[in-house]
Amino acid sequence: MKMPLFDPPRPGRNGLWLACCGFDKRWMFDGPRRTVKALFSVLDFAWAGELCYKHIDAQGDILHHPTALADAYQAGRALALAQPIGSTT
């Protein structure tokens, strides 16, 4: 098994994880983060960062978050330019 999924390996593939939840628990994103990191590993994506927001419970709530839109814009721009991405949790 131990064969690469892509031959030759694809360099420079970065993945950004976006998530939100309605809870306010510090550990809330731990399980999904591990799953996404495993998926990125299988797909040969480098972990570029994450944007995780708490207290987003209903459709449209993210629009009222003070920094979410700007964070997503900056992260997308950094991802496109292969620059480091800051993470939020």
N, C-alpha and C positions, 0 to 999 in steps of 0.2 A: 504494500500500500504506500506508504511514504513517498509517493511520487508527487511532483508539483502539479497543481491544477492547471497552470498555464505554462507552456513551453514555447519560447523562452519566457522567463519571468517578466512581468510588466513593471518597469520602473516608474516611480513618480505618481503612483495612484494613492491619493489621500482620501480619507473618509471623515466626514463630520456628522456627529450624532446630534439630532434635535429631539427634545422630549419635553413633555409637560405633564403635570399631574395636579390633582386637587388637594392632595395631602400636604402636611407640613412636617414630615418626618425626615431627619437627616439621612437616613439609610434608604429612602424610598427608591432611589435610582441605582443602588448597588447591584441588584440582580440583573436588571435589563442592561446595565453598562457592561457587565461580564459577557452577556449573550451577544451584544453588538460587537464587542472587541473580538470575540471568537469568530463571528461572521466576517468581520473585516480581515482577520487573519487568514481565513479560508480563501477569501477573494483577493488576497495579496494587496489589501489597502493598508496604508500606514495610518495610525491613529492621529488625526490632525487636531482633534479637540471635540468639545461637546458644548451644547447650549441646553441647559436643563432648567426648567422654571416650575416652581411650586405655586400653589394657590390658583391654578388655571383649571377650573372645574367645568365650565360650560362653554359651548361654542361662542366664540367672539371674545372671551375673557382675555385672551392674549393681546388683543388690541388695546386694552387698558393698562398693560404692563408698561412702566415708564422707560425701559431700555430694550425690550425684546426686539423691536423692529430695527433699531440701530445696531444691536448686537448681531442680528442675522445678516444685515447688510455688510457689516465689517467682516464677519466670518466668511461670507460668500466671496467677498473681494479678496481676502487673504488666501482662501482656498484656490481661487483662480490664478492668483499670482505666486502660489507656492510659498507663502509666508506663514510664520507661526500664527496660530489662532489661540486666543485666550479662551478659557472655559468658564462657564457659570454653573453654579449648582445652588 
